[in-house]
Amino acid sequence: MSLKGKNVISIEDFSREEINEILSVSEKMISHIKSGTSICKGKILATLFFEPSTRTRMSFESAMLRLDGNVVGFADAKATSVKKGEILTDTIRMAAAYSDIITVRHPSEGAARVSANASNVPVINAGDGGHQHPTQTLLDLFTITKEMGKIDGLKIGLFGDLKYGRTVHSLAHALSLFDNVKIYCISPEQLRMPKYVLKSLAEKNILVTEENKIEKIIPELDVVYATRIQKERFGSEKEYLDVKSSTIIDKKVMSLAKKEMILMHPLPRVDEISYEIDSDPRAAYFKQAAYGVPTRMALIALVLGLIK
């Protein structure tokens, strides 16, 4: 099995064996965070970010630099020929001529697949609209493995905006590849997990429980994965505030949880996780963000075929 030359567009393109390989190499990459390694010496990563990003862009660039590779690209499409009317595929062909591997973030769903079709070097999707964010899912799986020691058999709660949150859609699919995982979808009625996701999980015999209130279910959970409520999705301020008030995790909620539970969040957070939780040893979201570097180091090296 080899990931060499593989485009990373959707988590659904990966088998469990391939995910396990990435997680295994990610573990080995942790030792190179401080000391670095020359695996990618002479290679160039192009980072093409057509919409804002903090963690994803910085962790990709940090990953390539720690592999002794180089980075070119942009974080603001307004400073490129896109502003002059250049189409996406032309931008991708140009970047492919200047690099060995490309990572793309774009506001339009399907843009990553279009990019991969136009490129003669591997393309990694760094988020395309509300569609997919596969490297976020990989680092989420790595976080669970590191903090809990396993994924098989866990009870995992997906909390907050399950309707529009691309991270929870991808994570739910990835979790379906593991054994005896129970998924709890916890959200207000307006932000339920889409039916197509639930149908896909049911077809794979994954047990899913839907709840409105996290207080009722959190004592059972091993992992809580919280997401941001997206204000821009609501028709009025009142509707948003009503939903927001029921999707906050604070000390009172955490007092109901297991001592060994972990709380995750893809970030950025607004106020769905109280800042008083940051000192709780179960708060794993900053570790989760940091795990993005070894995970993306592993993925870059594997896709470039530089590690066996």
C-alpha positions in Angstrom: 0.0 0.0 0.0 1.4 3.4 -1.0 0.0 6.9 -0.7 2.6 8.3 -3.2 1.0 10.7 -5.6 -2.4 10.5 -4.0 -4.6 13.5 -4.1 -6.1 14.2 -0.6 -9.6 15.6 -1.4 -12.1 13.8 0.8 -11.7 11.6 3.9 -14.0 9.3 2.1 -11.2 8.5 -0.3 -9.2 6.7 2.4 -9.5 3.2 3.8 -9.0 2.4 7.4 -5.6 0.9 6.5 -4.5 4.1 4.9 -5.7 6.2 7.8 -3.9 3.9 10.2 -0.7 4.3 8.2 -1.0 8.1 8.4 -1.6 8.0 12.1 1.4 5.7 12.6 3.7 8.0 10.7 2.3 11.0 12.5 3.3 9.4 15.8 6.9 9.0 14.4 6.9 12.6 13.2 6.4 14.0 16.8 10.1 13.3 17.5 11.0 15.6 14.6 9.0 18.6 15.8 12.0 20.0 17.7 14.9 18.6 15.8 13.5 18.6 12.3 14.3 16.1 9.5 15.6 16.4 6.0 13.0 14.1 4.4 11.7 16.9 2.1 14.9 18.6 1.4 14.7 20.2 -2.0 10.9 19.9 -2.2 8.5 22.8 -2.5 4.9 23.1 -1.1 2.6 25.6 -2.6 0.0 26.9 -0.2 -2.9 28.5 -2.1 -5.4 30.0 0.4 -8.3 31.8 -1.3 -10.0 32.4 2.1 -8.8 33.2 5.6 -7.1 30.6 7.7 -4.8 30.6 10.8 -4.2 27.1 12.0 -4.5 25.2 8.8 -2.1 27.4 6.8 0.4 27.9 9.5 0.5 24.2 10.4 1.0 23.2 6.8 3.8 25.7 6.4 5.4 24.7 9.7 5.1 21.0 8.7 6.9 21.5 5.4 9.7 23.6 7.1 10.2 21.0 9.8 10.7 18.5 7.0 13.4 20.8 5.6 11.3 21.6 2.5 10.3 25.1 1.2 7.0 26.9 1.0 5.7 29.3 -1.7 2.1 30.6 -2.1 -0.3 33.2 -0.8 -2.8 33.8 2.0 -4.8 36.5 0.2 -6.1 35.9 -3.3 -6.6 39.6 -3.7 -2.9 40.0 -4.0 -2.7 37.5 -6.9 -3.8 37.3 -10.6 -7.1 36.0 -9.4 -8.1 39.7 -8.9 -7.3 40.2 -12.6 -9.8 37.4 -13.5 -7.5 34.4 -13.6 -9.6 31.2 -13.3 -8.8 28.5 -10.7 -7.5 25.9 -13.0 -4.9 28.3 -14.5 -3.7 29.3 -11.1 -3.3 25.6 -10.2 -1.4 24.8 -13.4 0.9 27.7 -12.7 1.5 26.6 -9.0 2.1 23.0 -10.2 4.9 24.2 -12.4 6.5 25.9 -9.4 6.1 23.2 -6.7 6.1 19.5 -5.9 2.8 19.4 -3.9 -0.1 21.9 -3.5 -2.5 22.6 -0.7 -5.6 24.6 -1.5 -8.3 26.3 0.6 -11.2 27.7 -1.3 -14.7 29.0 -0.5 -16.4 27.0 -3.2 -17.4 23.4 -2.7 -15.7 21.1 -5.1 -12.8 23.4 -5.8 -10.3 20.9 -4.4 -11.4 18.2 -6.9 -11.3 20.7 -9.8 -7.8 21.7 -8.6 -6.6 18.1 -8.5 -7.9 17.5 -12.0 -5.9 20.5 -13.3 -2.7 19.6 -11.5 0.2 17.2 -12.4 1.4 17.2 -8.8 -0.5 16.0 -5.7 -3.2 18.3 -4.3 -4.2 18.4 -0.7 -7.6 19.9 0.2 -7.2 22.4 3.1 -11.0 23.0 3.1 -13.5 23.7 0.3 -16.5 25.6 1.4 -18.8 23.6 3.7 -17.8 20.4 1.9 -14.6 18.7 3.1 -11.6 19.3 5.3 -9.8 15.9 5.3 -6.6 16.9 7.0 -8.6 18.3 9.9 -10.3 14.9 10.3 -6.9 13.1 10.2 -5.6 15.3 13.0 -8.8 14.8 14.9 -8.4 11.1 14.7 -4.7 11.4 15.7 -5.8 13.5 18.7 -8.3 10.9 19.9 -5.6 8.2 19.5 -3.0 10.1 21.4 -5.3 11.2 24.2 -7.5 8.1 24.6 -5.1 5.4 23.4 -7.6 4.1 20.8 -10.7 4.9 18.8 -12.4 1.5 18.7 -15.1 1.1 21.2 -15.4 4.8 22.2 -18.5 6.8 22.8 -18.1 10.1 20.9 -20.4 13.1 21.1 -20.6 15.6 18.2 -21.9 18.8 19.7 -23.1 22.2 18.4 -23.6 23.0 14.7 -24.0 19.6 13.1 -26.0 20.9 10.1 -23.4 23.2 8.6 -20.1 22.1 10.3 -17.9 20.4 7.6 -15.6 19.0 10.3 -18.3 16.9 12.0 -19.5 15.5 8.7 -16.0 14.2 7.7 -15.3 13.0 11.3 -18.5 11.0 11.4 -17.6 9.2 8.2 -14.1 8.5 9.5 -15.3 7.1 12.8 -17.6 4.7 10.9 -14.4 2.9 9.7 -13.6 1.9 13.3 -15.0 -0.9 15.4 -17.9 -0.5 17.9 -17.8 3.3 17.9 -21.0 4.9 19.2 -21.8 8.4 18.0 -24.0 10.9 19.8 -25.3 13.9 17.8 -26.1 16.7 20.3 -27.6 19.9 18.8 -30.6 22.2 18.8 -33.4 21.1 16.5 -32.4 23.7 13.9 -28.9 22.3 13.6 -29.4 18.6 13.4 -27.0 16.3 11.6 -28.0 16.1 7.9 -30.1 13.1 7.0 -27.7 11.9 4.3 -24.9 11.6 7.0 -27.2 9.7 9.3 -28.3 7.4 6.5 -24.7 6.7 5.6 -23.9 5.8 9.2 -27.0 3.6 9.5 -25.9 1.7 6.3 -22.6 0.9 8.1 -24.4 -0.2 11.2 -23.1 2.6 13.3 -25.2 3.3 16.4 -26.2 7.0 16.4 -28.2 8.7 19.2 -29.6 12.2 18.8 -30.1 14.5 21.8 -31.0 18.2 22.3 -29.2 18.8 25.6 -25.6 17.9 26.3 -26.2 17.7 30.1 -28.2 14.6 29.6 -25.6 12.6 27.7 -22.2 13.9 28.7 -21.8 11.5 31.6 -21.6 8.6 29.2 -19.1 10.1 26.7 -15.4 9.5 26.2 -15.0 12.3 23.7 -16.9 15.5 23.1 -16.2 17.3 19.8 -17.7 20.8 20.0 -18.3 23.1 17.0 -18.9 26.8 16.5 -22.4 28.1 16.0 -22.3 30.0 12.7 -24.1 33.3 13.3 -24.3 34.0 9.6 -26.6 31.0 9.0 -29.5 32.5 11.0 -32.3 34.8 9.8 -32.4 37.0 12.9 -30.3 37.9 15.9 -32.9 36.5 18.3 -32.9 33.1 16.6 -29.2 33.0 16.8 -29.1 34.0 20.5 -31.7 31.4 21.4 -29.7 28.6 19.8 -26.4 29.9 21.1 -27.5 29.8 24.8 -28.2 26.1 24.6 -24.8 25.2 23.1 -22.3 26.4 25.7 -19.9 24.1 27.6 -18.9 25.6 31.0 -17.7 24.3 34.3 -21.2 23.2 35.3 -21.5 21.0 32.2 -17.9 19.6 32.6 -18.6 18.7 36.2 -21.0 16.0 34.8 -18.4 14.4 32.6 -16.0 11.5 33.2 -12.5 12.4 34.6 -10.9 10.8 31.6 -13.1 12.4 29.0 -11.5 14.8 26.5 -13.1 17.9 25.0 -12.1 18.8 21.4 -12.9 21.7 19.1 -11.5 22.4 15.6 -11.2 26.1 16.5 -11.7 29.0 16.2 -14.1 29.1 19.1 -16.3 32.1 19.9 -17.9 31.4 23.3 -19.3 27.9 22.9 -16.6 26.7 25.3 -16.1 28.9 28.3 -12.6 30.2 28.8 -12.7 28.9 32.4 -12.4 25.4 30.9 -9.0 26.1 29.4 -7.2 25.0 32.6 -9.2 21.8 32.8 -6.9 18.8 32.0 -9.7 17.4 29.9 -9.5 20.4 27.5 -7.7 19.0 24.5 -8.4 21.6 21.8 -5.0 23.4 21.9 -3.2 20.0 21.9 -5.5 19.1 19.0 -4.4 22.2 17.0 -0.7 21.4 17.7 -1.2 17.8 16.5 -1.9 19.3 13.1 1.8 19.7 12.5 3.0 16.0 12.9 -0.2 14.9 11.0 0.5 17.1 8.1 4.2 16.3 8.2 3.3 12.6 7.8 0.8 13.3 5.0 3.2 15.4 3.0 6.0 12.9 3.3 3.7 10.0 2.4 2.1 11.7 -0.6 5.5 12.7 -1.9 6.6 9.1 -1.6 9.6 10.0 0.6 8.9 7.7 3.5 8.2 3.9 3.5 
